[in-house]
Structure formats: structure tokens, C-alpha cells
Amino acid sequence: MAEKRLLSLVVSVYNEEAALPLYYRAVQQVLESCGWEHELIFVNDGSRDGSRELLRKLAERDARVRVISFSRNFGHEAAMIAGIDAAAGSAVVCMDADLQHPVESIPELLRLFSEGYDVISMVRTENRSAGIIKNISSSGFYAVMNAMSGTDFQKNASDFFGLSARAAAVLRSDYREKVRFLRGYVQSLGFRSTVLRYAAGERAAGHSKYSIRKLFRFSMNTIMSFSELPLRLGIYAGVGSALLGMVILVYSLVMKVKNGAPDGYT
């Protein structure tokens, strides 16, 4: 008899009270037919609605549901890292609870794990619900990241991805910065990897928790932490300013000796 394999499904939750029952029913239907054992790890990222209580009830009814609750909102990246740290599976899949990450993709992810892939990046082909501004800014973000860093990031890669146990183990020991770009870390691990494309679905309920301001701040933090170029530009600017100051100093002294200068100028 073939040995059962365990899938750890890590789900980040922030104020998703309305979406959670829909997500749970949809994902259970898919998981029951996959042929893998599974655990559902919900990470409650400081939700202020009824998400925490709803997750507690799910865990009471279903022994395969585990819940991690943060004391406050620490952000999506921190929630996913916490879930990966707690995962016990031979394969780990991270996704959101709003059903924009289609649960129907899970069987294909498991097939790729069975073929020996360690990292599976999920790349959006379209996201109509995001709006034109977010879609344009997302494309611009990846263009800047690819220009400034040494890693060729997949355009429109998302926080929906799969990891083998050994790839997840690397994230548990390394890449522990406070400001994280997890989808970038996943693509730079170096294991056997592939890409699976998907069309983002409509949100099951509620609205996006990422405003344009939050996305801009996240983008700037990511660029600063994932690329050495901003640091180098700061150094070059400092050296250039110092050299310019020396030139002006020498010029001013020469002009004072040669032609004189108003009192206090030099």
C-alpha cells in the first residue's frame, strides 16, 4: 500500500469572517479528492472581526484544522512565515482565504510535487478585480526589481506558491529579516522549480486589505531590502558630494588669494 503523503495548506487570514466558510467548504471538496492527507493551518493575522472565533470553531470540529493567532496585525508575510514554521507536511502550499487564489489549482500543484519539483511559483495571468492602477503598479514593481537585483523574478508572481519539505526548511532557518519579500525568497532558493499560471478569481467576500499606500510602502521596503543598488547610490551620492565640496573649497581659497572675497564668504 502506498504511503500517504501530507500536504500542509497555510492560509493567511485578516478580517475574512465572511469569506472563511466559503473557502473552507471549497477547499475541503478539493482536498478530499486529492489522495493526500492534509492539514489546514490558518494564521489569524490580528483580525478585528469574527475570524478568530470562527477559526476556533472550525478547529473544534475538524482535527485537521490548526489555528495560529497573532496578538495584532503583523502583516501577510509574517503570517505566511509563521504558517511555514508550523507546517509538518512533505509539501507546503501557501494561499489566501478570499478564493482569489483558486483552490482548483491544488491538484496540479500536488502533481508537480510528485514529479519532484521543490518550488512552484504561481503566476497570475489576469486579475480583473485589482483595477488598472494596481495592475500597472504591479508590472512596474517587477520591472524595477528585475532591473535592480540579481534575480530574474517572474512577473506577476503571487503569494500563492508551493514548497517541498526541504525548501520550506530553508525558509525556517534563513531569510528571517523583519521586512520580507517571500515570493522573491521562494524564487531565489535554487531548488528545482517551475511555474504554474492561474487567473485570479473574484473575492469571495469583503474587500482587499492592501491600499495603494500600503502597496507602495511594501514595494519601497522590498526594493531597499532586496537590492544593493539603493545603498550603492547613497554611497556614490555621498562621495560625489564630498568631492564637489572639496572642489568648491579649493576654488574659493584660490579666488580669495587671487582676487579677494567678501568677508565671511570663504
HUNORJO-V111885 format. One record per pair of residues at least 6 apart in sequence whose C-alpha atoms are under 8 Angstrom apart, sorted by sequence separation. I is the first residue (numbers start at 1). J is the second residue. If there is no record, write none. Layout:
# HUNORJO-V111885
i=I j=J
i=I j=J
This chain:
# HUNORJO-V111885
i=59 j=65
i=95 j=101
i=146 j=152
i=224 j=230
i=255 j=261
i=31 j=38
i=44 j=51
i=58 j=65
i=59 j=66
i=146 j=153
i=224 j=231
i=44 j=52
i=59 j=67
i=84 j=92
i=112 j=120
i=127 j=135
i=145 j=153
i=175 j=185
i=256 j=266
i=56 j=67
i=109 j=120
i=142 j=153
i=55 j=67
i=142 j=154
i=143 j=155
i=42 j=55
i=142 j=155
i=253 j=266
i=68 j=82
i=80 j=94
i=142 j=156
i=252 j=266
i=68 j=83
i=139 j=155
i=52 j=69
i=139 j=156
i=249 j=266
i=138 j=156
i=170 j=189
i=91 j=113
i=161 j=183
i=167 j=189
i=42 j=65
i=44 j=67
i=46 j=69
i=159 j=182
i=40 j=64
i=41 j=65
i=42 j=66
i=43 j=67
i=44 j=68
i=45 j=69
i=46 j=70
i=159 j=183
i=167 j=191
i=39 j=64
i=40 j=65
i=41 j=66
i=42 j=67
i=43 j=68
i=44 j=69
i=45 j=70
i=46 j=71
i=47 j=72
i=158 j=183
i=38 j=64
i=39 j=65
i=40 j=66
i=41 j=67
i=42 j=68
i=43 j=69
i=44 j=70
i=45 j=71
i=46 j=72
i=47 j=73
i=157 j=183
i=39 j=66
i=41 j=68
i=43 j=70
i=45 j=72
i=46 j=73
i=45 j=73
i=46 j=74
i=7 j=36
i=9 j=38
i=11 j=40
i=13 j=42
i=45 j=74
i=6 j=36
i=7 j=37
i=8 j=38
i=9 j=39
i=10 j=40
i=11 j=41
i=12 j=42
i=13 j=43
i=14 j=44
i=45 j=75
i=4 j=35
i=5 j=36
i=6 j=37
i=7 j=38
i=8 j=39
i=9 j=40
i=10 j=41
i=11 j=42
i=12 j=43
i=13 j=44
i=14 j=45
i=16 j=47
i=20 j=51
i=45 j=76
i=123 j=154
i=125 j=156
i=153 j=184
i=4 j=36
i=5 j=37
i=6 j=38
i=7 j=39
i=8 j=40
i=9 j=41
i=10 j=42
i=11 j=43
i=12 j=44
i=13 j=45
i=14 j=46
i=15 j=47
i=17 j=49
i=123 j=155
i=124 j=156
i=4 j=37
i=6 j=39
i=8 j=41
i=10 j=43
i=12 j=45
i=14 j=47
i=15 j=48
i=16 j=49
i=17 j=50
i=123 j=156
i=124 j=157
i=13 j=47
i=14 j=48
i=15 j=49
i=17 j=51
i=45 j=79
i=123 j=157
i=124 j=158
i=153 j=187
i=15 j=50
i=16 j=51
i=44 j=79
i=122 j=157
i=123 j=158
i=15 j=51
i=43 j=79
i=121 j=157
i=122 j=158
i=14 j=51
i=17 j=54
i=43 j=80
i=121 j=158
i=122 j=159
i=151 j=188
i=13 j=51
i=122 j=160
i=43 j=82
i=121 j=160
i=122 j=161
i=43 j=83
i=121 j=161
i=42 j=83
i=120 j=161
i=121 j=162
i=181 j=222
i=41 j=83
i=119 j=161
i=120 j=162
i=179 j=221
i=180 j=222
i=119 j=162
i=120 j=163
i=179 j=222
i=118 j=162
i=119 j=163
i=41 j=86
i=118 j=163
i=119 j=164
i=180 j=225
i=181 j=226
i=41 j=87
i=118 j=164
i=179 j=225
i=117 j=164
i=118 j=165
i=118 j=166
i=119 j=167
i=118 j=167
i=39 j=89
i=38 j=89
i=113 j=164
i=109 j=162
i=14 j=73
i=101 j=160
i=121 j=183
i=96 j=159
i=12 j=76
i=95 j=159
i=96 j=160
i=94 j=159
i=95 j=160
i=121 j=186
i=94 j=160
i=95 j=161
i=121 j=187
i=12 j=79
i=93 j=160
i=94 j=161
i=119 j=186
i=12 j=80
i=93 j=161
i=94 j=162
i=119 j=187
i=11 j=80
i=93 j=162
i=10 j=80
i=92 j=162
i=93 j=163
i=91 j=162
i=92 j=163
i=11 j=83
i=91 j=163
i=92 j=164
i=119 j=191
i=121 j=193
i=123 j=195
i=125 j=197
i=126 j=198
i=127 j=199
i=128 j=200
i=10 j=83
i=30 j=103
i=34 j=107
i=91 j=164
i=92 j=165
i=118 j=191
i=119 j=192
i=120 j=193
i=121 j=194
i=122 j=195
i=123 j=196
i=124 j=197
i=125 j=198
i=126 j=199
i=127 j=200
i=129 j=202
i=10 j=84
i=23 j=97
i=30 j=104
i=90 j=164
i=91 j=165
i=117 j=191
i=118 j=192
i=119 j=193
i=120 j=194
i=121 j=195
i=122 j=196
i=123 j=197
i=124 j=198
i=125 j=199
i=126 j=200
i=127 j=201
i=129 j=203
i=23 j=98
i=31 j=106
i=90 j=165
i=117 j=192
i=118 j=193
i=119 j=194
i=120 j=195
i=121 j=196
i=122 j=197
i=123 j=198
i=124 j=199
i=125 j=200
i=148 j=223
i=23 j=99
i=27 j=103
i=30 j=106
i=89 j=165
i=92 j=168
i=116 j=192
i=117 j=193
i=120 j=196
i=122 j=198
i=124 j=200
i=10 j=87
i=20 j=97
i=26 j=103
i=30 j=107
i=117 j=194
i=149 j=226
i=150 j=227
i=19 j=97
i=20 j=98
i=134 j=212
i=141 j=219
i=145 j=223
i=149 j=227
i=8 j=87
i=19 j=98
i=148 j=227
i=149 j=228
i=8 j=88
i=19 j=99
i=148 j=228
i=149 j=229
i=8 j=89
i=16 j=97
i=148 j=229
i=6 j=88
i=7 j=89
i=8 j=90
i=10 j=92
i=12 j=94
i=16 j=98
i=145 j=227
i=6 j=89
i=7 j=90
i=8 j=91
i=9 j=92
i=10 j=93
i=11 j=94
i=12 j=95
i=13 j=96
i=5 j=89
i=6 j=90
i=7 j=91
i=8 j=92
i=9 j=93
i=10 j=94
i=11 j=95
i=12 j=96
i=13 j=97
i=84 j=168
i=5 j=90
i=6 j=91
i=7 j=92
i=8 j=93
i=9 j=94
i=10 j=95
i=11 j=96
i=12 j=97
i=7 j=93
i=9 j=95
i=11 j=97
i=84 j=171
i=85 j=172
i=109 j=196
i=84 j=172
i=81 j=171
i=81 j=172
i=105 j=198
i=102 j=198
i=102 j=200
i=101 j=200
i=102 j=201
i=100 j=200
i=101 j=201
i=100 j=201
i=78 j=180
i=99 j=201
i=100 j=202
i=77 j=180
i=99 j=202
i=100 j=203
i=77 j=181
i=99 j=203
i=100 j=204
i=77 j=182
i=98 j=203
i=99 j=204
i=98 j=204
i=98 j=205
i=23 j=204
i=22 j=204
i=19 j=204
i=18 j=204
i=19 j=205
i=18 j=205
i=19 j=206
i=18 j=206
i=16 j=205
i=16 j=206
i=14 j=209
